[in-house]
Amino acid sequence: MNTPRPPATPLALSLEVTEVAPGSWRICNAENDEQDARRVVGFIGMTGAGAYEALALRPAPHQCGIHHHWSDAFTALRSALSEPSPTRR
């Protein structure tokens, strides 16, 4: 299976897409070292219905929706990652 190409991103993040299994992609921040746990920032997976589910791991794990197209799932994930982190009290 070919790994879909992510849309060009104007964000400061340098996102890297790696297919980890058929229908499942890991999204990493290539600016972080490969041994840094912060490198993995999300996942996109194909559902049984053929849609794409996006999961962001930063600032805290949360679903970014289920989308009909891979590029829409990537865009939702990218948007979630660009949101400022909540302030801790």
PyMOL CGO cylinders between C-alpha atoms (Angstrom):
from pymol import cmd
from pymol.cgo import CYLINDER

trace = [
    CYLINDER, 0.00, 0.00, 0.00, 1.35, 3.42, -0.88, 0.3, 1, 1, 1, 1, 1, 1,
    CYLINDER, 1.35, 3.42, -0.88, 1.70, 5.93, 1.92, 0.3, 1, 1, 1, 1, 1, 1,
    CYLINDER, 1.70, 5.93, 1.92, -0.42, 9.01, 1.13, 0.3, 1, 1, 1, 1, 1, 1,
    CYLINDER, -0.42, 9.01, 1.13, 1.53, 12.22, 0.84, 0.3, 1, 1, 1, 1, 1, 1,
    CYLINDER, 1.53, 12.22, 0.84, 0.64, 14.79, 3.49, 0.3, 1, 1, 1, 1, 1, 1,
    CYLINDER, 0.64, 14.79, 3.49, -0.39, 18.23, 2.26, 0.3, 1, 1, 1, 1, 1, 1,
    CYLINDER, -0.39, 18.23, 2.26, 2.28, 20.92, 2.50, 0.3, 1, 1, 1, 1, 1, 1,
    CYLINDER, 2.28, 20.92, 2.50, 2.27, 22.37, 6.00, 0.3, 1, 1, 1, 1, 1, 1,
    CYLINDER, 2.27, 22.37, 6.00, 3.10, 25.98, 6.90, 0.3, 1, 1, 1, 1, 1, 1,
    CYLINDER, 3.10, 25.98, 6.90, 3.46, 25.02, 10.58, 0.3, 1, 1, 1, 1, 1, 1,
    CYLINDER, 3.46, 25.02, 10.58, 6.76, 25.04, 12.40, 0.3, 1, 1, 1, 1, 1, 1,
    CYLINDER, 6.76, 25.04, 12.40, 6.44, 21.26, 12.82, 0.3, 1, 1, 1, 1, 1, 1,
    CYLINDER, 6.44, 21.26, 12.82, 8.26, 19.11, 10.33, 0.3, 1, 1, 1, 1, 1, 1,
    CYLINDER, 8.26, 19.11, 10.33, 5.86, 16.18, 10.11, 0.3, 1, 1, 1, 1, 1, 1,
    CYLINDER, 5.86, 16.18, 10.11, 6.95, 12.77, 8.93, 0.3, 1, 1, 1, 1, 1, 1,
    CYLINDER, 6.95, 12.77, 8.93, 4.47, 10.05, 7.92, 0.3, 1, 1, 1, 1, 1, 1,
    CYLINDER, 4.47, 10.05, 7.92, 5.36, 6.37, 8.26, 0.3, 1, 1, 1, 1, 1, 1,
    CYLINDER, 5.36, 6.37, 8.26, 3.07, 3.48, 7.38, 0.3, 1, 1, 1, 1, 1, 1,
    CYLINDER, 3.07, 3.48, 7.38, 3.26, 1.05, 10.32, 0.3, 1, 1, 1, 1, 1, 1,
    CYLINDER, 3.26, 1.05, 10.32, 0.74, -1.48, 8.97, 0.3, 1, 1, 1, 1, 1, 1,
    CYLINDER, 0.74, -1.48, 8.97, -1.72, -1.58, 6.09, 0.3, 1, 1, 1, 1, 1, 1,
    CYLINDER, -1.72, -1.58, 6.09, -4.19, 1.24, 6.77, 0.3, 1, 1, 1, 1, 1, 1,
    CYLINDER, -4.19, 1.24, 6.77, -2.25, 2.65, 9.76, 0.3, 1, 1, 1, 1, 1, 1,
    CYLINDER, -2.25, 2.65, 9.76, 0.19, 5.58, 9.81, 0.3, 1, 1, 1, 1, 1, 1,
    CYLINDER, 0.19, 5.58, 9.81, 2.38, 7.07, 12.55, 0.3, 1, 1, 1, 1, 1, 1,
    CYLINDER, 2.38, 7.07, 12.55, 2.89, 10.85, 12.42, 0.3, 1, 1, 1, 1, 1, 1,
    CYLINDER, 2.89, 10.85, 12.42, 6.15, 12.16, 13.88, 0.3, 1, 1, 1, 1, 1, 1,
    CYLINDER, 6.15, 12.16, 13.88, 7.75, 15.52, 14.47, 0.3, 1, 1, 1, 1, 1, 1,
    CYLINDER, 7.75, 15.52, 14.47, 10.98, 15.03, 12.54, 0.3, 1, 1, 1, 1, 1, 1,
    CYLINDER, 10.98, 15.03, 12.54, 12.59, 17.88, 14.49, 0.3, 1, 1, 1, 1, 1, 1,
    CYLINDER, 12.59, 17.88, 14.49, 12.83, 15.60, 17.55, 0.3, 1, 1, 1, 1, 1, 1,
    CYLINDER, 12.83, 15.60, 17.55, 15.51, 12.92, 17.85, 0.3, 1, 1, 1, 1, 1, 1,
    CYLINDER, 15.51, 12.92, 17.85, 14.38, 9.36, 17.06, 0.3, 1, 1, 1, 1, 1, 1,
    CYLINDER, 14.38, 9.36, 17.06, 14.91, 8.31, 20.70, 0.3, 1, 1, 1, 1, 1, 1,
    CYLINDER, 14.91, 8.31, 20.70, 12.78, 11.20, 22.01, 0.3, 1, 1, 1, 1, 1, 1,
    CYLINDER, 12.78, 11.20, 22.01, 9.28, 10.03, 23.03, 0.3, 1, 1, 1, 1, 1, 1,
    CYLINDER, 9.28, 10.03, 23.03, 7.92, 13.43, 21.95, 0.3, 1, 1, 1, 1, 1, 1,
    CYLINDER, 7.92, 13.43, 21.95, 8.77, 12.56, 18.34, 0.3, 1, 1, 1, 1, 1, 1,
    CYLINDER, 8.77, 12.56, 18.34, 5.51, 10.61, 17.84, 0.3, 1, 1, 1, 1, 1, 1,
    CYLINDER, 5.51, 10.61, 17.84, 2.70, 13.17, 17.75, 0.3, 1, 1, 1, 1, 1, 1,
    CYLINDER, 2.70, 13.17, 17.75, -0.21, 11.20, 16.32, 0.3, 1, 1, 1, 1, 1, 1,
    CYLINDER, -0.21, 11.20, 16.32, -1.69, 8.37, 14.31, 0.3, 1, 1, 1, 1, 1, 1,
    CYLINDER, -1.69, 8.37, 14.31, -4.09, 7.98, 11.41, 0.3, 1, 1, 1, 1, 1, 1,
    CYLINDER, -4.09, 7.98, 11.41, -5.89, 4.68, 10.99, 0.3, 1, 1, 1, 1, 1, 1,
    CYLINDER, -5.89, 4.68, 10.99, -8.39, 3.33, 8.50, 0.3, 1, 1, 1, 1, 1, 1,
    CYLINDER, -8.39, 3.33, 8.50, -11.65, 2.17, 10.06, 0.3, 1, 1, 1, 1, 1, 1,
    CYLINDER, -11.65, 2.17, 10.06, -13.51, -0.97, 9.02, 0.3, 1, 1, 1, 1, 1, 1,
    CYLINDER, -13.51, -0.97, 9.02, -15.90, 1.29, 7.10, 0.3, 1, 1, 1, 1, 1, 1,
    CYLINDER, -15.90, 1.29, 7.10, -13.05, 2.72, 4.99, 0.3, 1, 1, 1, 1, 1, 1,
    CYLINDER, -13.05, 2.72, 4.99, -12.91, 6.12, 6.73, 0.3, 1, 1, 1, 1, 1, 1,
    CYLINDER, -12.91, 6.12, 6.73, -9.81, 7.59, 8.40, 0.3, 1, 1, 1, 1, 1, 1,
    CYLINDER, -9.81, 7.59, 8.40, -9.58, 8.26, 12.14, 0.3, 1, 1, 1, 1, 1, 1,
    CYLINDER, -9.58, 8.26, 12.14, -7.01, 10.78, 13.39, 0.3, 1, 1, 1, 1, 1, 1,
    CYLINDER, -7.01, 10.78, 13.39, -5.59, 10.68, 16.92, 0.3, 1, 1, 1, 1, 1, 1,
    CYLINDER, -5.59, 10.68, 16.92, -3.36, 13.47, 18.26, 0.3, 1, 1, 1, 1, 1, 1,
    CYLINDER, -3.36, 13.47, 18.26, -1.04, 12.69, 21.17, 0.3, 1, 1, 1, 1, 1, 1,
    CYLINDER, -1.04, 12.69, 21.17, -0.16, 16.31, 21.96, 0.3, 1, 1, 1, 1, 1, 1,
    CYLINDER, -0.16, 16.31, 21.96, -0.91, 18.18, 24.13, 0.3, 1, 1, 1, 1, 1, 1,
    CYLINDER, -0.91, 18.18, 24.13, -2.93, 15.20, 25.45, 0.3, 1, 1, 1, 1, 1, 1,
    CYLINDER, -2.93, 15.20, 25.45, -4.33, 12.21, 23.56, 0.3, 1, 1, 1, 1, 1, 1,
    CYLINDER, -4.33, 12.21, 23.56, -7.58, 13.07, 21.80, 0.3, 1, 1, 1, 1, 1, 1,
    CYLINDER, -7.58, 13.07, 21.80, -9.50, 12.06, 18.70, 0.3, 1, 1, 1, 1, 1, 1,
    CYLINDER, -9.50, 12.06, 18.70, -9.48, 14.55, 15.82, 0.3, 1, 1, 1, 1, 1, 1,
    CYLINDER, -9.48, 14.55, 15.82, -12.49, 13.01, 14.13, 0.3, 1, 1, 1, 1, 1, 1,
    CYLINDER, -12.49, 13.01, 14.13, -13.30, 10.43, 11.50, 0.3, 1, 1, 1, 1, 1, 1,
    CYLINDER, -13.30, 10.43, 11.50, -12.92, 11.58, 7.91, 0.3, 1, 1, 1, 1, 1, 1,
    CYLINDER, -12.92, 11.58, 7.91, -13.77, 10.26, 4.45, 0.3, 1, 1, 1, 1, 1, 1,
    CYLINDER, -13.77, 10.26, 4.45, -10.36, 11.21, 3.01, 0.3, 1, 1, 1, 1, 1, 1,
    CYLINDER, -10.36, 11.21, 3.01, -6.84, 10.66, 4.34, 0.3, 1, 1, 1, 1, 1, 1,
    CYLINDER, -6.84, 10.66, 4.34, -5.87, 14.27, 3.61, 0.3, 1, 1, 1, 1, 1, 1,
    CYLINDER, -5.87, 14.27, 3.61, -8.78, 15.54, 5.72, 0.3, 1, 1, 1, 1, 1, 1,
    CYLINDER, -8.78, 15.54, 5.72, -7.67, 13.35, 8.64, 0.3, 1, 1, 1, 1, 1, 1,
    CYLINDER, -7.67, 13.35, 8.64, -4.11, 14.67, 8.26, 0.3, 1, 1, 1, 1, 1, 1,
    CYLINDER, -4.11, 14.67, 8.26, -5.34, 18.27, 8.16, 0.3, 1, 1, 1, 1, 1, 1,
    CYLINDER, -5.34, 18.27, 8.16, -7.43, 17.74, 11.33, 0.3, 1, 1, 1, 1, 1, 1,
    CYLINDER, -7.43, 17.74, 11.33, -4.44, 16.19, 13.09, 0.3, 1, 1, 1, 1, 1, 1,
    CYLINDER, -4.44, 16.19, 13.09, -2.13, 19.00, 11.96, 0.3, 1, 1, 1, 1, 1, 1,
    CYLINDER, -2.13, 19.00, 11.96, -4.63, 21.60, 13.22, 0.3, 1, 1, 1, 1, 1, 1,
    CYLINDER, -4.63, 21.60, 13.22, -4.91, 19.86, 16.60, 0.3, 1, 1, 1, 1, 1, 1,
    CYLINDER, -4.91, 19.86, 16.60, -1.13, 19.84, 16.94, 0.3, 1, 1, 1, 1, 1, 1,
    CYLINDER, -1.13, 19.84, 16.94, -0.91, 23.56, 16.21, 0.3, 1, 1, 1, 1, 1, 1,
    CYLINDER, -0.91, 23.56, 16.21, -3.30, 24.47, 19.04, 0.3, 1, 1, 1, 1, 1, 1,
    CYLINDER, -3.30, 24.47, 19.04, -1.55, 25.94, 22.09, 0.3, 1, 1, 1, 1, 1, 1,
    CYLINDER, -1.55, 25.94, 22.09, -1.10, 23.61, 25.03, 0.3, 1, 1, 1, 1, 1, 1,
    CYLINDER, -1.10, 23.61, 25.03, -3.48, 24.22, 27.94, 0.3, 1, 1, 1, 1, 1, 1,
    CYLINDER, -3.48, 24.22, 27.94, -1.95, 26.03, 30.89, 0.3, 1, 1, 1, 1, 1, 1,
    CYLINDER, -1.95, 26.03, 30.89, -1.32, 23.86, 33.94, 0.3, 1, 1, 1, 1, 1, 1,
    CYLINDER, -1.32, 23.86, 33.94, -2.58, 25.13, 37.26, 0.3, 1, 1, 1, 1, 1, 1,
]
cmd.load_cgo(trace, "trace")
